[in-house]
């Protein structure tokens, strides 16, 4: 599987689909509209209860004793159920052609075997209904009040149209391609992403020792980058990290008077692995180090000496890829016992440093032309 049941449930948290779920719904609507998949896969068309405009939902039906039934995997409060009830059950079920139908709600006492059949035949509903498809009927009876079941009664029982074998083949190919593209996009969307670097959570220890003096970068310091990627309408962040950070910071009174740091770009890893494309874009073979130098003193204020978190902006010079540019960095800092902690980020437009990203393919896949350099520094006197 490309994504877990938990990820699928998260897409419908609160009973409504998030942007990824809505994109997936549009994909399946396009596939079902071809009318080439088995007849249980349909598009429900119903008037919106507030606007009156037609709303479309790709759904799977359960067959039971010669009848077809629709079941909401999200329960009775989901959008299409409320629209159906407001419309008095008048809907259209569409594949290649629309068929006007009347949906008749089944009493709760009769729903259990239909719910079990629904879970057996519609795999996408299983993460959302809190009963195993192999569970006894008593468990389905327990949840039946919260999951309406609608019997489908076609208004027109005309004989089904003939289908030709080539349509089935074409439909199968289209469905497989659509599913592959959708799965690729969801795989990108649901990949775990490291959160932005920030000060450690929790309360810091009381400050110990003087503030003034020279501070050096200590272990547990981290730097890296964050770049947005897009594929098939889905987006996520590519995040790189390295602990190859060195440097010093000088404080006099409540002001940072000098600061200079070096980052070993050759040690940056993406998802725990070296990334050849990143090394090629930055030319780390010929210029493996990025540096940041403070240009003007920064006032921390008396609250910082007492252990409070302060947020400041500072002007500096960022040098990498054989180019040096002035930048503005936003950072938060605090004292933690005998240490200083500082976290921040610097917006980076790649063109300013002559960085060439990988070739993009538009909607199919591309990286943004800008990103964020970020850091978390731990410093000791």
Secondary structure by P-SEA (a helix, b strand, c coil): ccccaaaaaaaaccccccaaaaaaaaaaaaaaaaccccccbbbbbbcccccccbbbbbbbbbbcccbbbbbcccccccaaaaaaaaaccbbbbbccbbbbbbbbbccccccaaaaaaaaaccccccccccccccccaaaaaaacccbbbbbbbbccccccccccaaaaaaaaaaaaaaaaaaaaaaaaaacccccccccccccccccccccccbbbbcccccccbbbbbbcccbbbbbbbbbcccccbbbbccccccbbbbbbccccccccccccaaaaaaaccccccbbbbbbcbbbbbccccccbbbbbbbbbbbbbcccbbbbbcccbbbbbcccbbbbbbbbbbcccccccccccccccccccccbbbbbbbbbbcc
